[in-house]
Amino acid sequence: MRQTYLVPVRETQAGTLVLRTGRLTSGERTGLAFTSEAALAATMGPFQRWIRLAEEPLRDMLTPLGVRCVRIDPRPASELSQLRAA
């Protein structure tokens, strides 16, 4: 069975769901995917909408946007800055 991920989305004014992306510190856009609702809520907030996608369709949807990298279970930037300070 293929691994599927929880992928954050937002709804446009027209009612279409679109993938949410993030940015690396370099400025490069990256895809976002999570392995659990808890991981998604910790990073994106408890009210973040999501869809379930396998990695291949996710990459297929990101490629036309110029997004080559997908981060699995990314951590919130605020949490990373706290780790660096420690």
C-alpha positions in Angstrom: 0.0 0.0 0.0 1.3 3.5 -0.9 2.1 6.0 1.9 -0.4 8.9 1.9 0.1 12.2 3.5 -2.0 15.0 4.9 -1.4 18.0 2.7 -2.5 21.5 3.8 -4.9 23.3 1.5 -6.7 26.6 1.4 -10.0 27.5 -0.4 -10.0 30.2 -3.0 -12.9 32.7 -3.4 -14.2 30.5 -6.2 -14.3 27.5 -3.9 -11.4 25.6 -5.3 -8.9 23.9 -3.0 -5.2 24.8 -3.6 -2.1 23.3 -2.0 -0.3 25.4 0.6 3.4 25.7 0.2 6.2 26.9 2.5 9.5 28.6 2.0 13.0 27.4 2.9 15.4 29.9 4.5 16.9 30.2 1.0 13.5 31.5 -0.3 12.9 28.4 -2.3 9.2 27.2 -2.3 8.6 23.7 -0.8 5.7 21.4 -0.7 4.3 20.5 2.7 3.1 17.0 3.8 2.4 15.5 7.2 2.1 11.9 8.5 -0.5 12.7 11.2 -3.2 15.2 12.1 -1.2 16.0 15.3 1.9 16.9 13.3 -0.1 19.0 10.9 -1.9 20.8 13.8 1.4 21.5 15.6 2.8 23.2 12.6 -0.1 24.7 10.8 -2.7 25.2 13.6 -5.7 23.1 14.6 -8.1 24.6 12.0 -5.9 24.0 8.9 -7.8 22.2 6.2 -6.1 19.3 4.5 -6.5 16.6 1.9 -5.0 13.1 1.8 -2.5 12.6 -1.1 0.1 10.0 -2.0 3.6 11.4 -2.8 3.5 11.0 -6.5 0.3 12.9 -7.1 1.5 15.6 -4.7 4.7 16.0 -6.7 2.7 16.0 -9.9 0.6 18.9 -8.6 3.7 20.9 -7.4 5.9 20.5 -10.5 4.0 23.0 -12.6 4.4 25.5 -9.8 8.2 25.1 -9.9 8.2 23.3 -6.5 10.8 20.5 -6.5 11.2 19.8 -2.8 8.6 18.3 -0.4 9.1 18.6 3.4 7.6 15.8 5.4 6.4 16.8 8.9 8.2 20.2 8.9 8.5 21.9 12.2 7.3 25.4 12.9 9.9 28.1 12.3 9.4 29.4 15.9 10.3 25.9 17.3 13.4 25.7 15.1 14.7 29.1 16.3 14.3 28.0 19.9 16.3 24.9 19.2 19.1 27.0 17.6 19.2 29.3 20.6 19.5 26.4 23.0 
